[in-house]
Amino acid sequence: MKNIILFSVILLILFTGCKQEPKSDNPFFNKWDTPFEVPPFEQIRNSHYLPAYLKGFEEQMDEIKAIISNPKAPTFENTIKALEYSDHLLTKVGRVFGALNSANTNDSLQAINMEIAPLASKHRDDISLNDSLFRRVKSVYENMDKFRLTEEEKKVLDDTYKSFVRNGAALSPEDKDKLRSINEELSKLTVQFGQNLLAETNGFKLVIDKQEDLAGLPEGVVAQAAELAKSMDLEGKWVFTIQYPIMEPFLKYSGKRDLREKLFTAYFMKGDNDNDKDNKAVIERIANLRVERSRLLGYKSYADFVLERNMAKTPERVFEFLGEIWAAALPVAKAEAAAQQEMIRKEGGKFKLEPWDWWYYTEKIKKEKYDLDDEITRPYFKIDNVIEGLFYVANRLYGLVFTRRDDIPKYHPDVKTFEVTRNGRHVGVLMIDNYPRASKRGGAWCGAYRGQSRDINGRMITPVVTIVTNLTPPTGDKPALLTASEAETLFHEFGHALHQLLSNSTYPSVSGTSVPRDFVELPSQIMEHWVLEPEVLKVYAKHYQTDEVIPADIVDRLDRASKFNTGFATVEFLAAALLDMEYHTLTEPADLDIREFEKNILNKYGLIPEIKPRYRSTYFNHIWAGGYASGYYSYYWSEMLDADAFQAFKETGDIFNREVAAKFESEILSKGGTGDPLEMYKAFRGKEPGIDALLVNRGLK
Ligand SMILES: [Zn+2]
């Protein structure tokens, strides 16, 4: 309540203070005169966000009042379209804030986030629970056939109506109040989860001060650890953290088993340390609130609620899908574990294989079988070359051209910016931000400071897209040299970027990546198929010192090794996906002992103790804070699609087949969320996707 009063006072000050000025000192209130209207990062201060959000809420409420008080009968134009364009300022500030709070955060941004999250949640509820507005939306929906609507407009109308219902518009007043308080609490818990996780991730470091404890580590990894130590005022020592790019090489190469155990244990205990950053109570509450919310809305479980809008449609279908792959992968993973145990035995080791040993022995076996390790290939994957490879593929497939632009504002010196054109016409802007830092959350993602759409007058708005990753950074005088899997990550995110860049929709809510979760990874994962194709490698994979193209026999070994350890990779992933589904198919609120719950689920499926799920519950950001609740399976669902879709190229004998690419662009990439995903897929492929290509690609069939 206090908040609401304060909120109104601030609004009053804002409105009397800002309206008259032609140019505000708050950049969010101005038109951006930067190249391509990219956010003027250097002008944006932390103090600008809250006022911009508050004014954004107010402006949208004004627009909504105007829609409601329109004396004319509801039409698509005066209701749905007006609503679609009502959040101009809110989107403007929200996109910048959201992107920077992930890629370049600080205590102040996090505090602002904590303050805004419940306000934003309340604001969304004020719209979706507004009776008069819903009546108008419903009227347009029920009279859909009376308006001459395009297919895209029908989809926007259908989405809008269903989104109102799914957000509680049809509930009784008491239930609406319940829903509001659930939403508000959920929004706070979600932020809390993320902040705990970041603190836990940054809170651990393994400091090494004896040279002998570096045994087995490649020179580049040691140099990286020395630089990390230096940045933490520990010059002369070496620091390893539980950030993936530095943790993974340690697990792969360190001969010090006790240190591997220490590091990996810190990793998988994140959020589960019974301290003030513990996430167990947070996620228990989130899971329970989601059950309550779904029941209130008339669904059996949260998964039922979510999946209705996905391609998979029901939890049963997802369990069936995951079960089929699990059955194929678990025996393979068990055989991999046995091979590792055998190697331990041969070396005279008297211990049982543990999760912190997996990477180490996998690497040894890989070396033995294929004479291949990351250090052999790294010199050929200089980051700038990999980026050139991306651009080459996009050019061959879609005719896009990428030009480096240093005159465009950036939020951090690491950002590289490119203008994207086709046939000389501007398509959009792409920013790439590659290296880990404490202010960046883990993982890799693609977002947009501005999505593609047409404005209310039909004028094209071009996208400003951003790729953020945590890849191996440059060290000393060496450029950033990536692993093959890191190169794949770049291709993946670049696929999302293409989905945004080639989007050609009219309405913002259905543009680019605004598609169901289990479809959204199709454009990204299909790009991964090009990364190790010999035809592509010879263009970009050149030795960073000699410019020598990656030798054919390394390419051959890479190819043969590509199906190595896939039992582990598949099982590790599926274990997390199953955890997600189990949490979200709960049908009643329950006292959850998170550790027990997790253990029981993993036992039920027979996960072997040598493998931990890719994400344990307490750091499973995707499902608690990242929008992937009962959606983590989506990556594999999309893989079914991408494996099948890449076959369309392969079948022509030309991985750059322009006709297939044109079809992929016209039926999938350009369409965004304007159609039904299964229909879009069938229009591209001529048939429904099957699971075979996925199993074959993973060497599971
Ligand atoms: Zn992705």
Boltz pocket constraint, residues with backbone or C-beta under 6 A from the ligand:
constraints:
  - pocket:
      binder: B
      contacts: [[A, 492], [A, 496], [A, 520], [A, 521], [A, 524]]
      max_distance: 6.0
